[in-house]
Amino acid sequence: MAAEPSLTDGIIAAQFGRDGDDLLIGGVRAGDLAREFGTPLYAYDAGLIRRAYRGLADALSGFARIHYSIKANPNVEIVRLLLAEGAGVEIASLGEYRAARQAGADPGDILFAGPGKRRHELEEVVRDGIGEIHLESLEEIAALDAVAGAAARRVAVAIRINPVAEVQGGAMRMGGKPAPFGFDEEEADAVVDRISASARLDLTGVHLFAGTQILDAEVLATQWRHGLDVAGRIARRLGRPLHTVDLGGGLGIPYFQGDGALDLAALKAAVPALIAAKGADPFLRDAAVVVEPGRYLVGPSGIYLSSVIAAKVSRGQRFLVVDGGMHHHLAASGNLGMIVKRDYPVVAANRMDVAERQPASVVGPLCTPLDTLARKASLPLLSAGDLVAILQSGAYGVSASPVGFLSHDRPAEVLVDGGIARRIG
Ligand SMILES: Cc1ncc(COP(=O)(O)O)c(C=O)c1O
């Protein structure tokens, strides 16, 4: 039986390329990046971000607009790049709001979600005329009502629904589980009535977010179809058509051997039925549909590059101690919500041509066994000064990591665009 193709080799071929022994990022050698900017560093290929955006925009054409979920990577230059492609923005904090504004986003093109928005956050975004605020609790309805009153503004809001059907492990599951996000679908009517009673809040939209890291196009389409149904019911309760239906993010990328990439052609093939379903509902016909992916747009573009400090063997097990670690890349260490810890794709970025591989654990400089970036990597025999790159690292990287833990420096962030690398963080 033929061996399963290696995920890592597939990613290198489709996203990066190599020049002899060197991994290329946007055409630039990893070794050159390491020399110029020092390690550890994150490098992002702008071309891959554009490619992901354009591919998805094409698949969703005529159905949905893309709002970039900044939490995946809030670097202002990355946000700027996606704005230039035509994306709107989804934020979940004032810090993200300011990053979006700094990148040039129009407040009207920003959606604000998150279960615990604070009053000063609401005040600032209301003052600026934010596009839509997604309400997630009764307290938030009251707080925003007061903020809108004080600012003498009417504020467009969406109700965030925690749906009864959700995606789990790539399959739809009925009977949604308890969640602190939004309102349970079962309680939506009462919440609609409560918001409608406010003269300051204009209920214009419905927002659903039912899962992350979904790799199955059919599951996504089913989830979105359910989202349209929920939105239609809410509009009926409201008694008027909606302006926006936000179907959430959650589009996945392959991280582990055996993961298949999301099939964009299959997603595109499901779109006409979604357009038809929306068009058939007079309460939704004129609504703008939004999807708000984060990971899918930026995840494949990034590598996390570190240098080997020591190569050692302990009781028969090989360890590569590198200068980067979980404090910069918590997700790769498996400590960001991963139940079974599995390795991200990892390569020796300056030894790409070496065919002979050995098992090795890649560990960081922190004094804790949690600081393991790869447990069962298959790498050439590396020594001090060699480079190790973790792929699929453009989303939920440094901003999702405990950078203060053990007080090391932050990693450099570098954007490679048109063959030119520049520091962006
Ligand atoms: C409200 C909301 N929108 C969008 C996202 C982005 O998710 P993903 O990066 O999986 O697309 C998240 C992730 O947690 C979220 O909570």
PDBQT file of the ligand as one rigid body, heavy atoms in Angstrom, charges set to zero:
ROOT
HETATM    1  C1  LIG A 501     -17.001  35.653  17.091  1.00  0.00    +0.000 C 
HETATM    2  C2  LIG A 501     -15.874  35.035  16.373  1.00  0.00    +0.000 A 
HETATM    3  N1  LIG A 501     -15.722  35.278  15.070  1.00  0.00    +0.000 NA
HETATM    4  C3  LIG A 501     -14.691  34.753  14.350  1.00  0.00    +0.000 A 
HETATM    5  C4  LIG A 501     -13.755  33.939  14.956  1.00  0.00    +0.000 A 
HETATM    6  C5  LIG A 501     -12.634  33.410  14.112  1.00  0.00    +0.000 C 
HETATM    7  O1  LIG A 501     -12.577  32.054  14.108  1.00  0.00    +0.000 OA
HETATM    8  P1  LIG A 501     -11.629  31.279  13.064  1.00  0.00    +0.000 P 
HETATM    9  O2  LIG A 501     -10.261  31.829  13.219  1.00  0.00    +0.000 OA
HETATM   10  O3  LIG A 501     -11.758  29.865  13.464  1.00  0.00    +0.000 OA
HETATM   11  O4  LIG A 501     -12.178  31.575  11.698  1.00  0.00    +0.000 OA
HETATM   12  C6  LIG A 501     -13.882  33.621  16.315  1.00  0.00    +0.000 A 
HETATM   13  C7  LIG A 501     -12.914  32.735  16.973  1.00  0.00    +0.000 C 
HETATM   14  O5  LIG A 501     -12.920  32.429  18.105  1.00  0.00    +0.000 OA
HETATM   15  C8  LIG A 501     -14.971  34.191  17.044  1.00  0.00    +0.000 A 
HETATM   16  O6  LIG A 501     -15.115  33.951  18.344  1.00  0.00    +0.000 OA
ENDROOT
TORSDOF 0
